[in-house]
Amino acid sequence: MPTSMFRQVSLLPGVWPSPGLLDALRPLSERPLLQPGEWPSPESDLGKSFARTDALLAGWKDPLDADHLRRLPDLRYVGLRATSTDRIDLDHARREGITVSPIYGYGDIGTVEFVIEQLLVHTRHNGGVPGELAGRRLGLVGYGPVARGVGKAATALGMDVLFHTPGHRATEADEPRWAPLAELLGSADCLSFHSPAYRHVVTLQDLRRVPDACLVILTTLGLPMAETDLRTWQAGRSGPVVLDSCAAHAVGESTRRLPGIDVHDLYAARTTASVQRAEAQLLDNLVAALRS
């Protein structure tokens, strides 16, 4: 491989490239960039060109299982415009010597702001006299960088913040209090989930501990509970459940139509600034792979 460029850089639809990113990528590929709308048929002309890809850029929705990756025998690098690696077969990548580079932190600010926005909207504009967040309890399920940001902002607004994440019981002086999951769910006025991608971290039994009027905000990659559990639980309560497009992307219409389910047709993490950060990291990772 030349040290200055890849032979074939290809982009799957989940990259959502801006014109500026495409301009920056062209000098890094010997052949013209390929942007198939989906994985092309191996027998098609596009599929034959695509099979020469040695650097593939993909998003969190793009399928990167072993069956797909085997169609690219020259593949040596996968750049993810995502933090989660759940859609890629990492074992296959390791066996074949394929470098996989995700990006981190690019959408944290946007997601934190979306969660705080929903807390404010549902407290101050939910009919009757506007309420206040101060004094209300916020439960955070998961406690990565986004949840920490939400916790910091909510604390500054006077909320009582609890968090739960397995294996983290010690609480620093400047962070919210860790609580057992049952206590957190059972005492929250508002809940925000920040658990790992595509992982069900609560059951129907857990959900039934949540107070009836509790606001629940889901910005996880995939639902943090089985959809059937969400549907059964929500059908018997009055409180709202807010989902962004990440949480709702595979949710069926019967669930979306339930009273109290509020699906936002946007990605909480996607802002003008977050797109710029994501594309800068994606490009930096690709250039670093050329130099390695």
C-alpha positions in Angstrom: 0.0 0.0 0.0 1.4 3.5 -0.8 2.2 5.5 2.3 0.2 8.5 1.0 -3.1 6.9 0.0 -5.3 3.8 0.0 -6.1 2.0 -3.2 -9.8 2.3 -2.8 -11.7 4.3 -0.1 -15.4 3.5 0.1 -18.2 5.0 2.2 -21.3 3.3 3.3 -24.5 5.3 3.8 -24.2 5.7 7.5 -21.3 8.1 7.1 -23.5 10.9 5.9 -20.5 12.7 4.5 -20.5 16.5 4.0 -19.0 17.9 0.7 -16.0 19.0 2.8 -15.3 15.5 4.0 -15.5 14.1 0.5 -13.1 16.7 -0.7 -10.7 15.8 2.1 -11.0 12.1 1.3 -10.4 12.2 -2.4 -6.6 12.7 -2.1 -6.3 9.7 0.1 -7.7 7.2 -2.5 -6.0 6.1 -5.7 -9.3 5.3 -7.3 -12.4 7.5 -7.2 -14.4 7.3 -3.9 -17.2 4.8 -3.9 -20.5 5.5 -2.2 -22.9 2.6 -2.7 -26.4 3.3 -1.4 -26.2 -0.2 0.2 -23.9 -3.2 0.0 -23.9 -3.9 -3.8 -24.4 -7.3 -5.3 -21.0 -8.9 -5.8 -21.9 -9.7 -9.4 -22.7 -6.1 -10.3 -20.1 -3.8 -11.8 -20.3 -1.6 -8.7 -19.9 -4.8 -6.5 -16.8 -5.7 -8.4 -15.3 -2.3 -7.9 -16.4 -2.2 -4.3 -14.7 -5.6 -3.7 -11.3 -3.8 -4.2 -11.9 -1.6 -1.1 -9.1 -1.5 1.3 -10.4 1.4 3.5 -14.1 1.3 4.4 -15.9 4.1 6.2 -19.2 3.2 7.9 -21.8 4.4 10.3 -23.6 2.7 13.3 -26.5 1.4 11.1 -24.3 -0.2 8.4 -24.0 -4.0 8.5 -20.4 -5.1 9.1 -20.8 -8.8 10.0 -18.3 -11.4 8.8 -20.5 -12.3 5.8 -20.4 -8.7 4.5 -16.7 -8.2 5.4 -15.7 -11.3 3.4 -16.9 -9.6 0.3 -13.9 -7.2 0.7 -10.8 -9.4 0.4 -8.4 -6.4 0.3 -9.9 -4.7 3.3 -7.4 -3.5 5.8 -9.1 -0.6 7.6 -12.6 0.2 8.8 -13.3 3.7 10.1 -16.5 4.0 12.1 -18.4 7.3 12.2 -19.7 5.9 15.5 -18.5 5.0 19.0 -20.3 1.6 19.1 -18.6 -1.4 17.5 -21.6 -3.7 18.0 -22.4 -3.9 14.3 -18.9 -5.1 13.3 -17.5 -8.6 13.7 -14.4 -7.7 15.7 -13.2 -11.3 15.9 -13.3 -11.5 12.1 -11.5 -8.2 11.8 -8.7 -9.4 14.2 -8.3 -12.6 12.3 -8.0 -10.8 9.0 -5.7 -8.1 10.3 -8.3 -5.3 9.7 -7.8 -2.2 11.8 -11.1 -0.9 13.3 -11.2 2.8 14.4 -14.3 4.2 16.1 -14.7 7.8 17.2 -15.5 9.1 20.6 -17.2 12.1 22.3 -18.3 13.9 19.2 -22.0 13.9 20.1 -21.8 14.1 23.9 -22.7 17.8 24.2 -25.7 17.5 21.8 -27.1 14.5 23.7 -26.6 16.2 27.1 -28.4 19.3 25.8 -31.3 17.2 24.4 -31.8 15.4 27.7 -31.8 18.7 29.6 -34.2 20.2 27.0 -36.6 17.4 27.5 -36.5 17.7 31.3 -37.3 21.4 31.0 -40.0 21.0 28.3 -41.9 18.3 30.2 -41.6 20.1 33.6 -42.3 23.7 32.5 -44.7 23.1 29.6 -46.8 20.1 30.6 -50.1 21.9 31.1 -51.2 24.0 34.1 -48.7 26.1 36.1 -45.1 25.5 35.0 -43.1 23.4 37.3 -39.4 23.5 38.3 -36.7 20.9 38.1 -35.1 22.0 41.4 -35.9 19.4 44.1 -36.9 16.7 41.6 -35.0 13.4 41.5 -33.3 12.4 38.3 -32.1 8.8 37.9 -29.3 8.0 35.4 -29.1 4.4 34.2 -25.5 4.1 33.0 -22.8 6.5 33.9 -20.5 7.2 31.0 -19.4 10.6 29.8 -22.9 11.7 28.6 -24.6 10.7 31.8 -21.9 12.5 33.8 -22.6 15.6 31.7 -26.4 15.3 32.3 -25.8 14.8 36.0 -23.6 17.9 36.2 -26.1 20.0 34.4 -29.1 18.6 36.4 -27.3 19.2 39.7 -26.6 22.8 38.7 -30.4 23.1 38.1 -31.1 21.9 41.7 -32.1 18.3 40.9 -31.3 15.4 43.2 -29.3 13.1 40.9 -28.8 9.3 41.4 -27.0 7.0 39.1 -26.7 3.2 38.7 -24.1 1.3 36.7 -22.7 -2.1 37.5 -19.4 -2.3 39.3 -19.4 1.4 40.4 -20.4 2.0 44.0 -17.8 4.5 45.1 -19.0 8.1 44.7 -16.7 11.0 44.4 -17.4 14.1 46.4 -18.4 16.1 43.3 -20.6 13.5 41.6 -24.1 12.2 42.2 -24.8 9.3 44.5 -24.7 5.7 43.3 -27.9 3.8 44.1 -29.1 0.2 43.6 -31.2 -0.1 40.5 -34.4 -0.8 42.4 -34.0 2.3 44.5 -33.1 4.5 41.6 -36.1 3.3 39.5 -38.5 3.4 42.3 -37.8 6.9 43.5 -37.2 8.8 40.3 -39.3 11.7 39.1 -37.3 11.5 35.8 -35.1 8.8 34.3 -32.5 9.0 31.5 -30.9 5.9 30.1 -27.2 5.9 29.0 -26.6 2.2 28.9 -24.4 0.3 26.3 -25.6 0.0 22.7 -28.3 -2.7 22.0 -28.2 -4.0 25.5 -31.4 -4.6 27.6 -30.5 -3.5 31.1 -34.0 -3.4 32.6 -36.9 -6.0 32.6 -40.6 -5.5 32.8 -40.4 -6.3 36.5 -37.8 -3.4 36.8 -40.0 -1.0 34.8 -43.0 -1.7 37.1 -41.0 -0.1 39.9 -41.0 3.3 38.1 -43.5 5.8 39.4 -46.5 6.2 37.1 -45.9 9.9 36.2 -42.1 9.6 35.8 -40.6 11.1 32.6 -38.3 8.6 30.8 -35.8 9.8 28.2 -34.1 7.3 25.9 -31.2 8.3 23.7 -29.4 4.9 23.8 -28.4 3.1 20.6 -31.4 0.7 20.5 -33.8 0.3 23.3 -32.4 -0.5 26.8 -35.3 -2.9 27.3 -37.2 -5.4 25.2 -39.7 -3.7 23.0 -42.5 -6.0 24.2 -41.7 -5.0 27.8 -41.8 -1.3 26.9 -45.1 -1.7 25.2 -46.7 -3.7 28.0 -45.4 -1.3 30.7 -46.3 1.9 28.9 -49.8 0.7 28.1 -50.6 0.8 31.8 -49.2 4.1 32.8 -49.6 7.8 32.3 -46.1 9.2 32.2 -44.3 10.1 29.0 -41.4 8.2 27.3 -39.2 10.4 25.0 -37.1 8.6 22.3 -34.7 10.1 19.8 -34.0 8.4 16.5 -31.2 6.3 17.9 -33.4 4.7 20.5 -36.4 4.4 18.2 -34.8 3.3 15.0 -36.1 -0.3 15.2 -39.2 0.4 17.2 -42.5 -0.8 15.6 -45.5 1.4 14.8 -47.7 -0.3 17.4 -45.2 0.9 20.1 -44.8 4.4 18.6 -48.6 4.9 18.6 -49.0 4.2 22.3 -50.2 7.1 24.4 -47.3 8.8 26.1 -44.7 7.6 23.6 -43.0 10.7 22.1 -40.6 9.9 19.2 -38.4 12.7 18.0 -37.3 12.5 14.4 -33.8 13.6 15.1 -30.6 12.2 16.6 -29.9 13.8 19.9 -26.2 13.8 19.2 -26.4 15.3 15.7 -25.7 19.0 15.7 -23.7 21.2 13.3 -20.8 21.1 15.7 -21.0 17.4 16.4 -20.9 16.6 12.7 -17.8 18.7 12.3 -16.1 16.9 15.3 -17.2 13.5 14.0 -15.8 14.1 10.5 -12.6 15.5 11.8 -12.0 12.4 13.9 -13.0 10.1 11.1 -10.4 11.9 8.8 -7.7 12.0 11.5 -8.1 8.2 12.1 -7.9 7.4 8.4 -4.7 9.5 8.0 -3.2 7.9 11.1 -3.9 4.5 9.6 -2.0 5.5 6.4 1.0 6.5 8.5 1.1 3.4 10.7 
